[in-house]
Amino acid sequence: DSGLEEAVLSWHLATSVCEMELILSGRGSAIRIEMEAVKMSVALSRYCLYLLVESTGLTPADPDLCKPLYDGLVRKLGVAFRRHPEMIEMTMVRDYDISSLTVPGRGEDAEEDEAVNGILVSGIGLGRRILEKWPEAERRWSLLMEVWVDIIIYIAIAENAHPHAEQLAKGGELLSHLWVLLGHLGFGQKSWISKPHN
């Protein structure tokens, strides 16, 4: 357990909370067009989530943990939103008590359910704190973009050369191209990049 799973899922939820606030404020479309940071943050958030859930071999995350955590979050949020579709905005952005979404699991899924509950509370809580601390949208989205750039670089320089080499042979995933560029700049697995693979 690298902690990457929880970090990406929590920051993805936080970014979604900030995106929801932008939409609810009625400024969403105008700001989204003006601010590259919004587009970049949302795109990197979604891309990192995709990497975590669908391309686990390219990340240092635990593949046996990523999909169940993601599925658990989708399940819990889906149940809440099906019960109260009008509360989607309230749940994410406003003062809705998110602990009501975190009903503990039983049996063999109890530990996984506890992790999902923790991510749900921390991610939505983080998003709400970001909204409070940085009410100015431009500053908020610049900070979120910096976080996502840090996360994608962390993922790219992880020591997992073989999957990147395989991806590059097929044309490459964006992350694999980033891995090569960062390697040539001296980050990550320098030894593999400077010496041909046998």
Number of C-alpha atoms within 10 A of each C-alpha: 12 9 10 18 23 23 15 24 24 23 23 24 24 27 27 21 25 27 21 17 22 18 16 12 9 10 12 16 10 11 17 15 10 12 14 14 21 25 16 18 24 20 14 20 26 16 17 22 19 12 20 26 22 13 14 18 16 23 25 20 22 16 18 11 16 23 16 15 22 18 13 18 21 13 13 17 18 14 13 17 15 11 10 11 13 10 15 17 16 15 20 25 22 14 9 13 11 18 11 8 16 17 11 14 14 11 6 8 10 12 13 17 21 17 15 27 23 15 24 25 18 20 25 24 19 19 25 20 14 19 18 11 10 13 11 10 18 15 12 18 24 16 16 23 23 13 16 23 16 12 18 20 17 16 23 27 24 16 16 17 19 13 15 24 17 13 16 16 9 9 11 14 16 13 22 21 17 18 28 22 15 18 19 14 10 14 16 22 18 16 10 13 17 11 8 7 9 3
